[in-house]
Amino acid sequence: MTQTTSPSASPPTARGWQANDGHHYTVAELSEAWNVSPDFIRDLFRDERDIVRWVRSRPGKRRYIVIRIPASAAERVYRRAQQSV
């Protein structure tokens, strides 16, 4: 069986990682793609302005926070990190 590529698939780039427009990444997705720990990703995006956070608090239980990182924010932080190296 042959595998076809979709016309919207972007070719690999020489600059490394590239964000998918409109996608909201999980902490695990970015930590795997960037080869860093999930805690490091959480620290990187702690003060970013457009991160989506859902907080679930229940009496007697710990607070649970779901984080989703838009592609635009991920690319911005990635570029900033690449410039500082």
N, C-alpha and C positions, 0 to 999 in steps of 0.2 A: 504494500500500500504506500503510495507516495504522499508526502506531506507538503501542503501548500502554505505559503505565507500570505497573510492578509495584506491588502494594499495599504492599510493604515499602519502596519507595523513599521516602526522606525528602524533604520539601519544602526548597527553598533557604532558608537562614537569613540573617538580616541581620548576623550576627556574623562572617561570612567563612567560613573553612575549617572543615569538620566531619569528624571521624574516622569511619570505618566500624568498628563493633564487631566484634571478632574478627579483624580484618585485621592482618597484619604488613607494614609498608611497607618498601620498599627506600629506600636513600639517594637514588636518582634520582627515585623517585616523590615523596618529600617536597620535594626541591629544586625540582622542577617545580611542585608545588602551591603552595609558599610563595614561589616566585620568588627563590630564593637559590642559591648555589653548593653543589655536593655537599660540598666541603671545609668549608663553614660548617655544614652539617647534621651532619657527622661530629664537628666541634668541639662543637656543641650537645649531642650525645648521648654524648659521651666518658665522662662520669662518672655517667650514669643507671644505676639499679640493675637494671632489668628488660629490658634490651636483649639480644637473642639474637645471639651471636657464634659463628661457626664459624671455626676457625683451621686452616689447612692449611700444614704446614711440610714441606718436602722438602729433603734435603741438597743443597747447592750451588745452591739456588733461593731466591728471596725468599719471605717469609712472606705468605700470602694470607688475608685476613680477609673473610668474608661477614657483613654486618650486616643484621638484620631488626629493625624497630622496631614494637612492638605499638601498636595504636590508642590504648590508654590512656596510654602514655608520650608518644606524639606529641601528644595533646590536652593533657596536663599541661604539657608544655614550651611548646606554643603559647599556652595561657592565661597561663603565667608571663611569656612575652615580651610579650603584650598588656597585662598589668598594669604592666609596667615602662616602658611608653611614655608 
